[in-house]
Amino acid sequence: MLCAAISTLTISTANALEELAKEKVSSVTNEETGFLKVEFESELQERSAFLMDAMVYSLEKLSQEYGKKYLQIKFEEV
């Protein structure tokens, strides 16, 4: 159940950033490990930042509920 929630949340957000917010992004995934990396080609628009904040909030809530053993969130700003 947790894996499905995380997959749905992250993939939906990535798709919304590209399709609805018209952000130019590139992504790297690994289905075996569940790794997802999304890189933005330019600074985020306000609505895109809101989408990202909403996704992070939801992931943090899932991490609190299920524990860091099952969900670790790492941030990297460049």
C-alpha positions as CSV (number, residue, x, y, z in Angstrom):
1,M,0.0,0.0,0.0
2,L,2.8,2.4,0.8
3,C,4.6,1.8,-2.4
4,A,1.5,2.4,-4.4
5,A,0.8,5.6,-2.6
6,I,4.4,6.9,-3.1
7,S,4.4,5.9,-6.8
8,T,1.0,7.5,-7.5
9,L,2.0,10.7,-5.7
10,T,5.4,11.2,-7.3
11,I,4.5,10.2,-10.8
12,S,1.3,12.3,-10.7
13,T,3.2,15.3,-9.5
14,A,5.9,14.9,-12.2
15,N,3.2,14.5,-14.9
16,A,1.4,17.6,-13.6
17,L,4.5,19.7,-13.6
18,E,5.1,18.8,-17.2
19,E,1.6,18.7,-18.6
20,L,-0.3,21.3,-16.5
21,A,2.4,23.7,-15.4
22,K,4.3,23.3,-18.7
23,E,7.7,22.9,-16.9
24,K,10.6,21.5,-18.9
25,V,11.8,18.6,-16.9
26,S,14.0,15.5,-17.3
27,S,13.6,12.5,-15.1
28,V,15.5,9.4,-14.2
29,T,13.8,6.3,-12.7
30,N,14.7,2.9,-11.5
31,E,11.7,0.6,-11.1
32,E,13.7,-2.0,-9.1
33,T,14.8,0.4,-6.4
34,G,11.9,2.9,-6.6
35,F,14.4,5.8,-7.4
36,L,13.0,8.9,-9.0
37,K,14.9,12.0,-9.9
38,V,13.4,15.0,-11.6
39,E,15.5,17.9,-12.8
40,F,14.1,21.3,-13.9
41,E,15.6,23.2,-16.8
42,S,14.7,26.6,-15.3
43,E,13.5,28.2,-12.1
44,L,10.1,26.9,-11.0
45,Q,7.0,28.9,-11.5
46,E,4.9,29.7,-8.4
47,R,2.3,27.0,-9.3
48,S,5.0,24.5,-9.8
49,A,6.6,25.3,-6.5
50,F,3.1,24.7,-4.9
51,L,2.8,21.3,-6.6
52,M,6.3,20.4,-5.3
53,D,5.5,21.6,-1.8
54,A,2.2,19.6,-1.8
55,M,4.1,16.4,-2.8
56,V,6.8,16.9,-0.2
57,Y,4.2,17.5,2.5
58,S,2.4,14.3,1.6
59,L,5.6,12.3,1.5
60,E,6.6,13.6,4.9
61,K,3.2,12.6,6.3
62,L,3.6,9.1,4.8
63,S,7.1,8.9,6.3
64,Q,5.8,9.9,9.7
65,E,3.0,7.3,9.5
66,Y,5.0,4.4,8.2
67,G,8.4,5.3,9.6
68,K,11.8,6.2,8.1
69,K,12.6,2.5,7.7
70,Y,10.2,2.4,4.8
71,L,10.4,5.9,3.4
72,Q,13.4,8.3,3.4
73,I,13.2,11.7,1.8
74,K,16.4,13.4,0.6
75,F,16.6,16.9,-0.7
76,E,19.3,18.3,-2.9
77,E,19.3,21.8,-4.3
78,V,21.8,22.8,-6.9
